Structure formats: C-alpha cells, structure tokens
Amino acid sequence: MQFKKIVAAALLAIVTLLMGAVAPATASAASNKPIIVGSKSVPESKTVSEIYAIALEHAGYKVIRKQNISNSVVYRAVKTGQVDVYPEYTGTIVTAYLKKNGQGKSAAQMASLARKGVAKDGLTTFNYAPDDNRQGVGIRTSVAKKYHIKDLSDLQKQAGKIRFASQGEFEKRPDALPAMNKAYGKFNFKSIKDYDANLLYKIMAQGKADAAPVSTTDGQLATSKFQLVKDNKNIWPPYNLVPLANKQAVKRYPKMEKTLNKVDAKLTTKTVTQLNKEVGVDGQNYRTVAQNWYNKNMK
C-alpha cells in the first residue's frame, strides 16, 4: 500500500513538471505570433498605423500590416481578431459604433465612454493622443485676413460675404450647419453650393468658394493657403486618436500598450496635420513619412 502511494506521488510530480514545462512554451508560442496592425483606408490612418507597426517592431515583435481596410468593416475586423490593433478616434467609437451623443463632452470624457463602451465587444483602448481630428470649417487664408475671421463667431458676422462650399449634407446634418446656426446665430452665407467632398480644397484654391467643412487635421491646413476657423464655442466633440485593440491580443503581447502609448503621447494635432500634408499635399509615400517621423521622434 505504501509502495502504491509512493508511485502515485511520483506520477503526480512528473505530470506537474510536464505541465509546467508546456505552459511557458505555449505562452511563448502565442507571443511569437506576429501582431496584426490594421488601418482604415484614409491616409492619416495608414500613416499612423505604419508608425505603430514600426514601434512594435522596435519593441521586439514581428508585425503583419493590414492597412487600407474599408472604414465600414475595420471595427468588425478587430472585434473578430482578424486585426489585433489599429488607430481609431474616440469620437468615432462613441458616435458611430456606440451610437451615443458626444456633444459637450471633454476629451477625457469621450475617451472614458469609448473604453467602457467597447469592453462588451472584447476590445479596449489605450491612452488617447493629443491629436484631435474633429469636425471643423476651413477658410482661404486671404479671405480670413481680408474680413478678420479667426473663429466661428467672426465667420457668422461676415457670412454675407462668404461663398460656402458644401459636400451635399453639411447644411442639413443636425450636428453640422444647423448646430452652427443654433450656437452662433444664423449663417446667412452669400452662397452655398455642393461639390464632391474630395474637391472642396481644389474648389477653394480655384477661387470658386471661400470656406468649406473640413477635418481639423487635413494636410492642406498646414499650408499657407488655408486655415482653420476656430470653433470658439466648442459645438463639435473631440475625436482624439486612440489605439483600439482586441483584449486577447493585449494579453498575448504585454509590451504593446506601453509601446503605443509612448507613440501617441507625441502625436499632436499639429504633428498629424503636418504628416497629412507630407502624404496628401506633397505626395510622399505614407510609409516613408512614418519611418522618417519615427526616426526623428522615437529613437
């Protein structure tokens, strides 16, 4: 009987040792799988995604790039594990994915809503960047100087002299021109004409319009030809850049969050606008722009 107990104990010890040997190997194998870094199909997302990929490679990870994913499916891709992480915006998460109203919320409040909201889908966000790509109005610099327009209050007063170029829905969408009218008083523009959204800056550059709806990190705003009209009453909610990651991936790659937080801390609105200029206006390859920025700022 005593002999059987000794044998049983020995077998248990062997099994325990084997399990201990297998578990680290399994964990190691999981962490050796490449991180899949995704992006949306727009230049800013691709450039930031490439910066993320470079940073993760420098942290010792292998990386697979899945850039240029359709905006309509990228969230589902990270949710289902086809992508481990990609650059998103707090405002997009809150308003588009969670279907909540972000108006009047601070950057920190939007980030908190986003993180809590995506948890149900097995996702999480990291620290949000200073970069804020929210709704805005852009104006030709020469026109702004002529009529002393710095903010939306100034634009409202001078609206009768301004030709406004829209993309067909800005004047109708509740959170766009109607929201401007409500907060600042009615904008009685000299004219409002609709154009293709991709042509708005070209239309202004040709002198056919003076102002138009823009995103606050558009590369054209880093040139001398155009400038942003300040939303001095903050009617548009923050859209801060933030890494959106699958929680299982965060567990597999313990250095991922810290690595991307270091990157995002340096991505200001001015910085990203300049990156967008280099890609969208100057015609540089987004991967070259991302690598140059990383070499200058992260090494």
Secondary structure as GFF3:
##gff-version 3
##sequence-region A 1 299
A	DSSP	alpha_helix	2	32	.	.	.	ID=ss1
A	DSSP	beta_strand	35	40	.	.	.	ID=ss2
A	DSSP	alpha_helix	43	58	.	.	.	ID=ss3
A	DSSP	beta_strand	63	69	.	.	.	ID=ss4
A	DSSP	alpha_helix	74	79	.	.	.	ID=ss5
A	DSSP	beta_strand	85	89	.	.	.	ID=ss6
A	DSSP	alpha_helix	90	92	.	.	.	ID=ss7
A	DSSP	pi_helix	93	97	.	.	.	ID=ss8
A	DSSP	alpha_helix	107	118	.	.	.	ID=ss9
A	DSSP	three_ten_helix	119	121	.	.	.	ID=ss10
A	DSSP	beta_strand	123	125	.	.	.	ID=ss11
A	DSSP	beta_strand	135	140	.	.	.	ID=ss12
A	DSSP	alpha_helix	141	146	.	.	.	ID=ss13
A	DSSP	alpha_helix	152	157	.	.	.	ID=ss14
A	DSSP	three_ten_helix	159	161	.	.	.	ID=ss15
A	DSSP	beta_strand	163	166	.	.	.	ID=ss16
A	DSSP	alpha_helix	177	184	.	.	.	ID=ss17
A	DSSP	beta_strand	191	194	.	.	.	ID=ss18
A	DSSP	three_ten_helix	197	199	.	.	.	ID=ss19
A	DSSP	alpha_helix	200	205	.	.	.	ID=ss20
A	DSSP	beta_strand	211	215	.	.	.	ID=ss21
A	DSSP	three_ten_helix	219	222	.	.	.	ID=ss22
A	DSSP	beta_strand	226	229	.	.	.	ID=ss23
A	DSSP	beta_strand	241	246	.	.	.	ID=ss24
A	DSSP	alpha_helix	247	252	.	.	.	ID=ss25
A	DSSP	alpha_helix	256	264	.	.	.	ID=ss26
A	DSSP	alpha_helix	269	276	.	.	.	ID=ss27
A	DSSP	pi_helix	277	281	.	.	.	ID=ss28
A	DSSP	alpha_helix	286	297	.	.	.	ID=ss29
###
